[in-house]
């Protein structure tokens, strides 16, 4: 027998407004138009980080245990909870360096990507396409399956 709970608000026993809700990896949500459902857990970011520009510290993060400074423009992150494999998606960006007629980019070092870590690089270049490593503030987000 299935049951349904209809409520407006869930709060803790003390009524202070907070609560802990556990969701199974089969939990779904209904699309805005109501036509389709999507897996809630699959759609969540599993990890993200905003390290300081020199990669010496973490300004803010989720599911990140540590950060490596591997040299100018080179860094690596280590996750608190590993992904199920090295086959996860990473998106990211970096600041532009603040100079005119130049560009900045962030790369994932794919051959070093593992279930619990990944290396990244930041570069800058100019209109002549001269490219150099540089310590820029990067922003990384990881999606995929946790172990």
C-alpha positions as CSV (number, residue, x, y, z in Angstrom):
1,X,0.0,0.0,0.0
2,X,1.4,3.4,-0.9
3,X,0.7,6.6,0.9
4,X,1.0,10.3,0.2
5,X,1.8,13.1,2.6
6,X,0.5,16.6,1.7
7,X,2.0,19.4,3.8
8,X,3.0,23.1,3.3
9,X,6.1,23.1,5.5
10,X,8.4,20.6,7.1
11,X,10.1,21.7,10.3
12,X,12.1,20.0,13.0
13,X,10.5,18.8,16.3
14,X,11.3,22.1,18.0
15,X,9.5,24.1,15.3
16,X,12.5,26.2,14.5
17,X,12.2,25.7,10.8
18,X,15.1,23.4,10.0
19,X,14.8,19.8,9.0
20,X,16.8,16.9,7.6
21,X,15.3,15.3,4.5
22,X,16.9,12.2,3.0
23,X,16.2,11.5,-0.7
24,X,16.9,8.2,-2.4
25,X,18.8,8.2,-5.7
26,X,15.5,7.4,-7.4
27,X,13.8,10.6,-6.2
28,X,12.3,12.6,-9.1
29,X,10.9,16.1,-9.6
30,X,8.3,17.3,-12.1
31,X,9.3,19.7,-14.9
32,X,8.1,23.3,-14.9
33,X,5.5,22.4,-17.6
34,X,4.5,19.2,-15.7
35,X,5.1,17.0,-18.8
36,X,8.2,15.1,-17.7
37,X,10.0,14.0,-14.5
38,X,13.7,14.1,-13.9
39,X,16.0,12.4,-11.4
40,X,16.7,14.9,-8.6
41,X,20.0,13.3,-7.3
42,X,21.5,13.0,-10.8
43,X,20.9,16.7,-11.5
44,X,22.7,18.0,-8.4
45,X,26.3,19.3,-8.5
46,X,28.4,16.9,-6.6
47,X,31.3,19.2,-6.0
48,X,32.4,22.8,-6.7
49,X,35.3,25.1,-5.7
50,X,36.4,28.7,-5.9
51,X,40.1,28.7,-4.9
52,X,42.2,31.9,-4.3
53,X,44.0,33.1,-7.4
54,X,47.3,31.6,-6.3
55,X,45.7,28.2,-5.5
56,X,47.1,28.4,-2.0
57,X,43.7,28.4,-0.3
58,X,40.1,27.7,-0.9
59,X,37.7,30.7,-0.8
60,X,34.6,28.5,-0.8
61,X,33.8,25.0,-1.8
62,X,31.5,21.9,-1.5
63,X,32.8,18.3,-1.3
64,X,36.5,19.5,-1.6
65,X,39.0,18.2,0.9
66,X,42.1,19.9,-0.4
67,X,43.7,22.0,-3.1
68,X,47.2,21.6,-4.7
69,X,49.3,24.5,-6.0
70,X,51.4,22.7,-8.6
71,X,53.1,25.8,-10.0
72,X,52.2,29.0,-11.9
73,X,48.7,28.4,-13.4
74,X,48.6,24.8,-12.3
75,X,46.5,23.3,-9.5
76,X,44.6,20.2,-8.5
77,X,41.7,19.5,-6.3
78,X,40.8,16.5,-4.1
79,X,37.2,15.6,-3.3
80,X,36.0,14.6,0.2
81,X,33.7,12.0,-1.3
82,X,34.9,10.3,-4.5
83,X,33.0,10.0,-7.7
84,X,32.1,6.5,-8.9
85,X,34.8,6.7,-11.6
86,X,36.9,9.2,-13.5
87,X,34.1,9.6,-16.0
88,X,32.4,12.7,-14.7
89,X,31.7,16.1,-16.2
90,X,33.6,19.3,-15.1
91,X,32.7,22.8,-16.2
92,X,34.6,25.9,-15.3
93,X,35.8,29.3,-16.0
94,X,38.4,31.8,-14.9
95,X,38.8,35.5,-14.5
96,X,40.1,37.5,-17.5
97,X,43.2,39.0,-15.9
98,X,41.8,42.6,-16.3
99,X,44.0,43.7,-19.3
100,X,42.7,44.9,-22.6
101,X,43.3,42.9,-25.8
102,X,43.9,39.7,-23.9
103,X,42.0,36.5,-23.0
104,X,42.1,33.9,-20.3
105,X,41.1,30.3,-20.2
106,X,41.0,27.3,-17.9
107,X,41.8,23.7,-18.9
108,X,41.1,20.4,-17.2
109,X,44.1,18.1,-17.3
110,X,42.1,15.1,-18.5
111,X,44.9,12.5,-18.3
112,X,45.1,13.2,-14.5
113,X,41.4,13.0,-13.8
114,X,40.7,10.3,-11.2
115,X,37.6,9.3,-9.1
116,X,38.7,11.6,-6.3
117,X,40.8,14.3,-7.9
118,X,41.5,16.3,-11.0
119,X,44.2,18.8,-12.1
120,X,43.5,22.1,-13.9
121,X,45.5,24.9,-15.6
122,X,44.8,28.6,-16.2
123,X,46.3,30.5,-19.1
124,X,46.3,34.0,-20.6
125,X,47.0,35.2,-24.1
126,X,46.9,38.2,-26.3
127,X,45.8,39.2,-29.8
128,X,49.0,37.6,-31.2
129,X,47.9,34.3,-29.5
130,X,50.9,34.2,-27.2
131,X,49.9,31.9,-24.4
132,X,51.3,31.8,-20.9
133,X,50.4,30.0,-17.7
134,X,49.0,32.4,-15.1
135,X,47.5,32.2,-11.6
136,X,43.9,33.3,-12.2
137,X,40.9,32.7,-10.0
138,X,39.0,29.7,-11.4
139,X,35.6,28.3,-10.8
140,X,34.9,24.6,-11.2
141,X,31.7,22.5,-10.9
142,X,31.6,18.7,-11.0
143,X,28.5,16.6,-12.1
144,X,28.3,12.8,-12.2
145,X,27.7,9.8,-9.9
146,X,29.2,9.7,-6.4
147,X,30.8,6.4,-5.4
